[in-house]
Amino acid sequence: MSLDTVKHATGTPDTEQPWAELGLKQDEYSRIREILGRRPTGAELAMYSVMWSEHCSYKSSKVHLRQFGEKAPENDAMLVGIGENAGVVDVGQGYAVTFKVESHNHPSYIEPYQGAATGVGGIVRDILAMGARPVAVVDPLRFGAADHPDTRRVLPGVVAGIGGYGNCLGLPNIGGEVVFDPCYQGNPLVNAGCIGVMKHEDIHLAQASGPGNKVILYGARTGGDGIGGVSVLASETFDSTGPAKRPAVQVGDPFQEKLLIECTLEIFREKLVAGIQDLGGAGLSCATSELASAGSGGMHIDLDTVPLRDATLSPEEILMSESQERMCAIVEPGKVGRFLEICEKWDVIATVIGEVTEGERLEIFWHGEQIVDVPPRTVAHEGPVYERPYARPEWQDALQADDAGALPRPRDAAELRAQVLRLISSPNQASKAWITDQYDRFVQGNTVLAQPEDAGMVRIDEETNLGVAMATDGNGRYAKLDPYAGAQLALAEAYRNVAASGARPLAVSDCLNFGSPEDPGVMWQFAEATRGLADACLHLGTPVTGGNVSLYNQTGETAIHPTPVVAVLGVIDDVNRRTPIGFAEEGQLLYLLGETKEEFGGSAWSQVVHDHLGGLPPAVDLDREKLLAEILISASRDGMIDAAHDLSDGGLVQAVVESALRGGYGARLVVPDGLSAFTFLFSESAGRAVVAVPRSEELRFTDMCGARGLPATRIGVVDGDALEVQGEFTIPLAEARTAHEGTIPALLA
């Protein structure tokens, strides 16, 4: 078949093209023809199809995501916001931190190991492209029912992929979550986050300015893996028959990525690049169009110079390939020699594939023939924008009316004890050590907190002990009951987790996982969740710096629960002042901060004991969250508390069991006046934490809480080797540990 050049396309307007097979709609194809004034070439069609996909263009979500900019709180720490590879914030002492969370959901269902591994690789390159050294990763995960055979297929592969890739890179995995729910059966959520550190002056942006500057592709050779991969795969629902007819999932090489990281950081140190972009979703189509669009606008590429693993690849396949471990740099002519020397030193293939031009067109050639001639902004930044219809689902009222508070409660102390053991051994509340022990959490030697702590924390300056913390949270059950409140509760929990560690919450990244945007009910969930998150970020003063939207997470007509995952980054002046969750010493006094109410909608208790989802989620009080955070941070800094644990899924009893098992000391609890033992133990009211206070600090701590107006109730003492709720029951720590730690290995062994 002859090459489909621009000249050929101009002269053959009626040639049929596979636009529908590439995921484009009829009106989108018509618009491409209108932009170009002719039919697109095959290469142009390939570029538009991947760049206008849901995953790359955000065409269904853009109208709602604008709120994150419109409602952004004033924040002096923000250095780079939404629109770049990742957001960047000032954390003091001349340091900047960049962080982001993204999804690799659909590829991880098809090929769990490589899907998860390349998810880690992609987010690490996003961070690297900002000019930062990656220092830690996190991984929020969602799987189907824990005892389902397909979970046993998907979960071990995903965990091995995350551990295998991250461990080979030498990056500590410091946080994340693992949640099981039947709604994720055909659509596991594999979200990956990364934190990077740099000095302010080292920030790099993705833009190609300076006519005559060279375009250099460096890293791995381009292969046939991932052609149309995440960009198209994440823009369609799965059919009910499972993972058939799928584009190839990308294949990762962590050793190649490690070389790429060190090579790139040396290139940065010598200030050899004018602009840089990683190659992830949409591959070269994305890198060339985004760099040109954000720069002066003109670029000439000789596609036949791209180093290939497979010499049979067509130009269209080269442009669409999502082969991993590749970067694209814009380099001044006088610096090209040194750039190539450094790449050769690190055994990284580097090739000049083009240059920045005076014009306003992205022009791509294949053996001297022009196959692409497009305005780059129309590919990268001016794709379709849909205001999709949305409507509150008809079933929402009935769901909320089905109040979890009306469910049968334990009839006596023996049943209460049995339900506590049932809760802490349930897959979602059980220890995830079987999973997290496969990750290296302490490589590089700067990890100071990691799972199962409330937040992961790393030291970023070994002399001053400046550090950053990150927590990710998202409760799909809450969001199903009320998407607006559910998104705010996700933010509130991550914010609270960071504060409980002693760090000051600073900024937010998010990964918004939802079903098909073509379903008005799903779009209503998305609209409500983004509105809720934007409003809450404004109230808490934590701007959204960037993130990801993952749509079409459904099989047939069955969508996942709306699952906005929120990552909060915090800063701590001295990591030696951090607060762990574990009870560290007998005799410490236990205080419950915040108010406990009859709130069981979407709770772990209602799920574990009654397999029930209904009612309303816990009420959100953002002012209380801010106050609680301020108290936790001050108490940590001033040495008033030795342990702190936020209260969320599973309520007080879950938190106390985790803190007791973590520290190795038991606790004696007294039910406060006005509360039943059941409500005291299982309520999931927000804005709460349990803290362990040294007796010498009790007066100072309670005076601070009283002066600030935060309810602080003494509920017991760290003591012995059992969990005792006075007047109710006693559970030896050994029995609690067996229940808590045995579930996941038994399910997945």
N, C-alpha and C positions, 0 to 999 in steps of 0.2 A: 504494500500500500504506500502511495506517495505521501510525502510529508505535508501536513496541513499547515501551510504558512499563512501569514496575514494576507499576502497577495492572493493566495488560493481561496481563502475564506471570503475575500471581497468579491471574487468573481464567481462564487458558487453559493449564492444566498439561500438556495432551497435545499441544501444538503441536510438530511435528517441527522439529529444529534441526540445522544443518550442523556439528555438533561434530567429526565425523571429518575433514571437508574442511579444518577449521582446525587439524588436527594433534593433537586431543585423543583420548585412549583412552576406551573405554566407562566404565571405573571412574573416570577423572578427571572425566568429565561427571557421573557419578552423585554424586561427592563435591561438585561445585559445587552441585548441587541440594540436597544435604544441608546445606551451609554456609548457603545462602540460605533454606532451608525452602520452596522453590518452584523452578520452572524459571528460568534466567537470562533476562534480556532479551537482545536481539541485541547491544546495546552491552556488557553485562556478559560475554556469551560471548566477544566480541572481546577484551576486556581479559584475561580468564582465559587465553584460548588463547595470546596472545603472551607473557604473563608466566609461564605455566607451560611454555613451550617449553623445550627443552633449553638453548638459547643463553642464555636469561634466568634460568632457575630452577636450573640445575646439578643437576637432579633425579637424574641417574645418577652424578654425580661427587661430590656433597656428602659422602657417607659417607667417601670417601677424602681429600677436601680438608681435613677436620677435623684431620688430622695436622699440617698446617702451623701450626695454633694449639696443638695438644696438645704438639708437640715444639719449639715456638718457643724459640730460645735467648734467654737474658737479654741484652738489648741496650739500653743507655741511650739510644741514638740514636733509637729508634722513637718517633715522635710520634703517628702515625695508622696503624693496621694494616688487616687484611683487613676488608672490609665496606663501605668507603666507595668513592667514585669512583676513588681511587688512594691508595696508601700515601704516608706522609710521614716523612722522617727528618731529624734534626738534623745539620747538617754544620759547625757551629761559627760563631763570630762573629755569632750571632743569626740566621743563615740557616737556612731549612728547604728541603729539596728534595723534590718529589713526582715520582714516575715510575711508569710502567705500560706493559705490552705487551698488545696485544689482537689478535684475528684479524678479518680480513674475507675469508675464504677463498672461500666459495661465491659471493658477489656478484662477486668478481674473476674468476672463471671465466666467469660469464655475460656480464659487461660489464667487461672488464679496466680500462679507463680510469676509469670512474666508481666501480667497486668499490674500486679502490686509492685513488683520490682521497678518497672519503668515509671510507675506513678511516683515513686521516691526519686528516681533519677531526674524526672522532669521538673519536680518542684525544687530540687537542689540546683538545677541549672537556672531556673528563674531567679533564685537568690544570688547565684554567682554572677548573673548578667547585670545585677545592680552594682557590682564592684565589691561585693562582700565575700568574706570567707564563711562558708556554711559551718555552723558550730553545733547544731542539734536538729533532730527531726521529731515529729509527733505523728500519731496515726489514729484518728477516730474511725472506728470500723463498725459496721452493722451487718448482721447475718440473719438468715432465716431461723426457724425454730432450732434450738440447740440439739435436739434429738432427731432431726430430719437427716436422711441419708445424704442429701445434697450439701448440707452444711458440712458434713464430714469430708466431702469432696473439696469444697471451696475454701473453708477456713484454714486447714493446714497449709495449703498452697499459698494463700495470701500471706499468712504469718511467715512462712519460709521465704517468700519473695521479699517482704519488707526487711526481715532480719538479714537475709543473704546479701541484699544490695547495700543496705545501710551499714552493716557490720564491715563489709569489704571497703566501703568508703572511709571507715573510721569515724563515723558520726554517731554520737550517743542518741539513743531513742529515749526521750525523757517523759513522754506523756501521750495522751490519747484516751480512748475508751473502747470497750467492746460491748456491744448490745445485741441481744437476740430477740427477734420478733417474727412471727410467721409472715408479716407483711413484706419482709425483705427476702422472701424465699427465692424468688426468681431474679431479684435485683439487689444483691449485696452492695453496700456502700463502702467503698474503699477510698477514704479521704486521706490526704497526706499533707503535712505541713513542714515547713523548714524555717529556721532562724539563722540569720547571717549577721556578721559584725564587721564594721569598717570605721574608718575615720571620716569625718564630714567631707573632707576634700576628695575622697576616693569614690564618691557616688558617680555611677555611670548611667546613661540613659540610652534608650533604643531609638536612635535617629541617625540618618545618613545625610550629613551636610558636607559641603566643601567639594565643589566640582573638581574632578581629577583624583579625589581620594579613591583608594582601591577597596574593593569588596573581597574579603578573604573568608573562605569557608574552611573551617578547621575542625579536627576531631575524627570521628569514625567515617569510614566510607559509607556511601549511600546504597542501601539495598532494597529489596522488595518487601521487607517486613513493614507492617503498619500502613500500607497504602490505603488511604481513605480511612485510617484507623480510628483514633479517638474522635476526630472531627466529624466523621459521618456516623460512626458506631454510637456515639453518645447523643445523636440527634434523632434517634428512632426508638420506638418501643420494641421490646422482644415480643414475639408471638408466643402463644401458650405452649407450643411444642418444644420450646427450649432453644439452646444456642446453636441454631443452624444458619447457614448462609451468612456468614460473618466476614467482614474484612479481617485481614491478618492482624493479630496483636503484635505490637512492637517487641523486639527482643533486646534485652539489656546486657551490657557488659560493664560491671562496676569497676573493674580494673582500668578500662579505657576511660571511664568517667573520672576516676581518681587522678589519672595523668592529665586529663583535660582541666580539672580544677587547679592543680598545681601550676600547670602551664599558663592558664589564664591569670592566676594571681600574680605570677612573675611578670606577665605582660602589663598588667595594671600597675605594678610597682614602677615599671619603667615608662609609664604614661605613653603607651604606644597606640592607643585606640581613641578614635573620635566618636565612635558609637558602637554598640554591641547588642546582639540579640541571640537568645538561645533558639534552637530548633526543636520544637515540641509538636503540639497539635498543628497540623497543616504544613509542617516541614518548611521547605524552601519557599513555598507559596506565601506562607506567613512571614518568614524572616525578610524576604526581599520587599514585599509590599508594605509591611509595617515600617521597616527602616526607611524606605523611600518616602512613604506618606508622612512620617514624623519629621523628616528632614527637608531638604530643599526640593524634593519631589521627583528628580530625574535619576534614573539608574539604567546602566547597560550591563546585561549578564550574558556570558557565553556558557550556556548550559552544558555543552559537550565537554567542558573542562572539569566538571564535577567528578571527583574520584568515586568510582562505583565498585560495589562488591559483585554486581551482576551486570555484565556488559550488554545483556539483552534488554535492559530496561528502556522503555520509550520515554520521550521527553515528558509526557503527561505523568507517567509513573514516577519519574525523578522529582517532579514538582510536588506530587502528592505524598511521596514517601515520608513516613514518620520515624525513620531509622533514628536510633538514639545516639547520645554522646556526640552531638554536633553543635557548633556555634558559628555565628557569622559576625565578622568584625569589619568596621570601616577604619581604614588606616591611611595616613598621609603617605604619599609616595616615598619620601625620604626615610620613613620608618619601616617600610615593608621588609627590607633586608634583615633588620634586627628582629622583627616579628617572626620571620621564618626561621631564623637561627634558634630562637627560644623554643619554637615548636619542634624543631629537629632535635634539640637537646632532650626534650621530654618524649620523644618518639611519637609525636602527634602529627598526623598528616595535615598539611596546610597548603591551600591552593588559591591563587588569585583568580577569581571567577568573573570579575567585572569591575566597573568603576561608577562613581557618582557623576552625573552629567548636569549640564546647564538646564536641560529641559524640564518638562513636567510630566514625563511619561516613563513608565517602567517598560523597558524593551528587553526582550529575551531572545537570544539567537541560538540556533542549533546547526552546527557546521556551516556557519555563515548565512543561514536562512532565518529570517525573522519569524518567530512563532508566537510572540506576545508583544502587543503594543497597547497598553492600558493606562488610564490615569490611576496611580496607585491608591489614592484615597478611596476610589470606588470599590476597590477590592478589600482594603483593610479596615476602613472606618466609615464608609457610607453605604453599608449593606442595608437590607430591608429592615424596617422597624414596624412591628405589628402591635396594634392595640387590640389584643385578643379579647373577646367577650369573656366576662367572668360573672359568676352569680353564686350566692350562698347556696350550698347544696340543700336539697329538700330534706335530707336526713339529719341535718345538723341540729335542729331543735330537739328531735327525739333523742339524739345521742346525749345532748346536754341535760335533758330532763331525766335521764336514767342515772339518778344520783348514786354514786358509790357509797355515800354516807349511810344509805339504807341497807347495805349488805349485812348479813348476819355476822356478828362479832363473836369472839371467843366467850364461852359461857363461864369459864372458871380459870383458875391460875394454871392448871395443867394444860388446858387448851391454848392459853396465851403463850406458855413456854414452847409448846409444840409448834405454834405458828412463828415464833421467833426463829427457831431452828430451821423451819421450812423456808423462811425468808432468806436467811443468810446463806443457805445452801442452794438457792435457786440460781439458775445460770447467770442472770444479770447481776445478782448481788454477790455471787461467789467470787473467790479469789481468781484473778486472771494470771497468776504467776506462771502457769503452764505456758501461756502465750508470751508474757513479757520477759520471761527468763531466756527466751530465744533471741532477744535483742540485747546488744551490748549497750548498757545504759551509762557506763562510766569511762569509756574510751576517751582519750585526750586529757583525762584527769581533772576536768573542771566542772563535772556534774556534782551539784550539792543536794539536789532533790530529784527523784524520779519515781515512776510508778512503784507502789500505789499511793504516793503522796497526792495531796490536793492539786498541786501544780508542779510541773518540772521546773528546775532552776539550774542555770549554769553561770559560773563566774566568767566575766569577760575581761577583767583586768586583774592580774595576779598580784599586783602591788597594792592597789587600793581596795580590792575585793568587790568592786562594782559588779553587779550581776543583773540578769534578766530572768523573768519567770513567764511561763505560758501554761494556760489551761484551755482545753477544748471541751465544750459541752453541747448537748442538744437532745431534748426529750421529745421524740416523735409522738408519744402518747399524749403528752400535754398539747402539742401542736395540732393533733387531730381533733381534740376537744375544742380548742380555741387557738387558731393560728396566730392571731395578734398577740395574745398573752403568752402562747408557747414560745414564740421567738424572743420575747422579753425575758421569759424565765431562763432560756438558754443563755442569753447574755448575762443575766443576773447571777446564774450559777458559776459561769466561768470567771466573772468579775470577783465573786465572793471567794472562789478557790484561790485566785491569785493573791487576794488580800489576806487570806488565811495563812498563806506561806510567808507573809511579811512584806510582800512587794506591792508597790503602788500601781494600780491598773492605769494603762496609758493609752492604748489604742486597740483596734479590733480588725480582724480579718474574718471572713465567713465563707462557708461552703453551703449553698442553698440547694438541697436535694429534694426534688419534687417529681410528680408524675407527668403526664402528658399535658403540655400547654394548650392543646386543642380541646381539652375538657374544661368547660367553664367552671366546674367545681374546683378543679385543681388550680386554675388561674386565680380563683378567689382566694384559695389557701395561700398562694404565692403572694398575691397583692397584700393580703392581711399581714402575712409574716414580715414582708419587707417594710411595710408601714410601721409595724410594731417595733422592729429592730431599729429603724431609723429614729423613731421617736425616743426609744430608750437610750440609744447612743447619744443623742442630743442632751437628754436629761442627765446622764452620767458623765458627760464630757469626754467620751471615748470615741473618737472618729473612726469610721470604717476606712481603712487604708487601701483595701483591695480585697479580692477574693475570687469566687468562682460560682457559677450557676450550673447545676446538673439537672436537666429535665429529661422527660421520657423514661423515668425510672418506674416502669410498670410492665406487667406481663398480661397481654390481652387487655381486658378492661379493668384489671385490678392494679391500682396504684399503690405505691408505698405510702406509709404515713408521711405527711409533710415533715421533713427533717432538716430544719435550719441548724447547721452546726456552727457554733460561734467560738472563735479563738480570741482570747484576750491576752495581750502582752503587758507585762508589768516590769517595773525597774526597782531594784533594791540597792541602796548605797553600800551595804556591807553584807555579803552573803553569810557571814558568821552570825548575823542576827536573824537568820531565817527561822521559821517555826515549822517543825515537822508535825505529823499527825499522831505519832506514837506516844503513849503515856510513858514517861521516862523515869518516874520515881514514885514509890509509895508515899502516901500522905498528902499528895497534891489534891487540891480541892477542884471539883468539877462544877463549872458554871455553864448554864444554858443561856445564851444570848438571843434576844428576840422573843416573839410571842408565838405560842403554840395554839392553833385553832383546829376545829373539826374540818380538816381538808384532806380528802382521800380520792378525789377525782384524778384518774390517771396514775394512781399511786402504785408502788411496787406491791404493797399488801393486797390491793384489789386484783392485781394481775396474778400474783402467785397463789393466793388462797382461793380466789373465786373466778379466775380467768375472765375478768370483767374490765371493760373500758367504757366509761360513761360519766356524766356529770360535768363539772367545771374543774379546771386545774386550779392549783393554789393561786391566791390573789397575789398580784405584783405590787410592791411598794418600793419604788426606786429611791425615794428619800431615805427609807429605812436601810436599803442596801448600801447607800453611800455612807450613812452613819456607822453601820456595822463595819464596813471596810476601814473607815478612819480609826475606829477603836482597835480593830485587829492589827492594823499597821503600827499604830502608836504603842500598843502593848508589846508587840514583837520588838520594836526598836528599843524600848525602854526596859526590856527584861522582865515584864510583868507576867508573861505566860510562857510555859514550857512546851505546850502542845495546843494545836487548834485543828478542828475538822469542821468543814461546812456540813450542814444538814440538807440533804436533797433526797435522792432515790432511797427509799427504805426508812427514812426518818431517823430519829434519834438512836434507836437501837442498832441500826446498821452502822452509824458513825461510831458509836461507843465500842461495838465489837471490833471494827477495823482498827481503832486506836489501841484497844487492849491487845489485840493479836500482834500489831506492829511493834508495840513497846515491850510486850511480854508481862504486863501487869494487869491484874483484874480491876474491877470497879464495883463499888457498892452504890446503888442508886436509890433515891427516895422520890416517890411520886409527889410532885408539888400539889398543894391544895388547889382545888377547883378543876383538876384534870383527872380523868380516868387513867388507869395504867395503860389501857389500850391506846388512847389518844396520845398520851405522853410518849409511848414507844414508836407508834407507826405513822403519826401525822406527818405530812410533807409540807407544812407551812414554809414559805420562803423567808428569806431575810434572817436566817438563824445559823448559829454555830455553837459547838461545844468546845470549851477551853479548859485546860488544866493549869491552875494557878498555884504557885508555891505559897505556902501559908504566910511567909514573910511579906508577900506582895498583895495579900487579899484586900487589905484596907485601901491601899493605893489604887488597886484595880477597880474595886467597887465604887470608890469615890469618883474615879474618872467616868465610869458608866453612868452613875447617877447625875453627875454634872452635865453630861451630854444628853441625858434623857433616853438612854438605851436600856431596856429591861434586861436585868442580869439576875438569874435565879440560881441559887446554890442547889445542886441536885445530887451531890454525892461526893465520893472521895475515891482516889486511886488506891486500891488495896487488894492484897491477896492474889489468888490465882483462879478467880471465878468472876463471872458476871452475876451479881445479885441484885434483884429488884426487891427491896424490902417489902415483906408482906405478900409477895407474889411467887417468886421462883428463884432458883439458882442454877446457873449453867457453868460447869467447870470450863476453864479456858481450853483444856485438852479436848473436850467434847465439841466446843465451838470451833476449834481449829480443824478438827476432822470434818465437821459439816461444811465449813467454809472453803476448805482447800481441796476437798476430794471430788467435787462435782465436775469441773472441766476436764481433768485427766480421765475420769471415768467415761465421759461422753466422747472424748476424742482419741483415747488411746487406741 
